């Protein structure tokens, strides 16, 4: 039983069992999500309190990135990340 959702084994299948590629893709997507959340937060603070925003955005960027990878919503070029995949 895996406590992490989605399971790591299934995430690795998305990157041909290359754990380094999975980490690189997930980290880059999480940074993008974090940047988007920051930009939205700055605009939203004018309309809502920081506490309300924190409750709505309770998900971690890395968790969101892993879920997107699992659902094949993130495209990537393995060569961009320095892997030898042919």
C-alpha positions in Angstrom: 0.0 0.0 0.0 1.4 3.4 -1.0 0.7 6.4 1.2 1.7 8.7 -1.6 -0.9 9.5 -4.3 -0.3 9.0 -7.1 2.0 6.0 -6.4 5.7 6.5 -7.2 5.8 3.3 -9.3 3.1 4.6 -11.5 4.8 8.0 -11.8 8.1 6.4 -12.8 6.3 4.6 -15.6 5.6 8.1 -17.1 9.3 8.7 -17.4 10.5 5.2 -18.5 11.5 4.4 -14.9 14.0 7.3 -14.8 13.8 8.7 -11.3 16.1 11.6 -12.1 13.9 12.6 -15.1 10.8 12.4 -12.9 12.4 14.6 -10.2 13.5 17.1 -12.8 10.2 17.4 -14.5 8.3 17.5 -11.2 10.6 20.2 -9.8 10.3 22.4 -12.9 6.5 22.1 -13.0 6.3 22.8 -9.2 8.4 25.9 -9.7 6.0 27.0 -12.5 3.0 26.3 -10.2 4.5 28.2 -7.3 5.2 31.2 -9.5 1.6 31.2 -10.7 0.3 30.8 -7.2 2.4 33.8 -6.0 1.2 36.0 -8.8 -2.4 35.0 -8.2 -2.0 35.6 -4.4 -0.7 39.1 -4.9 -3.8 40.0 -7.0 -6.2 38.1 -4.7 -4.9 39.8 -1.5 -6.6 42.9 -2.7 -9.9 41.1 -2.6 -9.5 38.5 0.2 -7.5 38.1 3.4 -4.3 36.1 3.4 -5.9 33.5 5.7 -8.8 32.9 3.2 -6.3 32.5 0.4 -4.1 30.0 2.3 -7.2 27.9 3.0 -8.1 27.8 -0.7 -4.5 27.0 -1.8 -3.7 24.3 0.8 -2.1 22.0 -1.8 1.6 21.9 -2.3 3.0 22.8 -5.7 5.0 19.5 -5.9 1.9 17.5 -5.1 0.0 19.3 -7.9 2.9 18.7 -10.3 3.1 15.0 -9.5 -0.7 14.7 -10.1 -0.3 16.5 -13.5 2.5 14.1 -14.5 0.3 11.1 -13.5 -2.6 12.4 -15.7 -0.2 13.1 -18.6 -1.0 16.8 -18.5 2.7 17.7 -18.5 4.7 17.3 -21.6 8.5 17.2 -21.6 11.5 16.5 -23.8 13.8 14.0 -22.0 16.8 15.5 -23.9 16.1 18.9 -22.3 16.8 17.3 -18.9 20.0 15.6 -20.0 18.8 12.0 -20.1 20.1 9.5 -22.7 16.6 8.4 -23.7 16.4 7.6 -27.5 
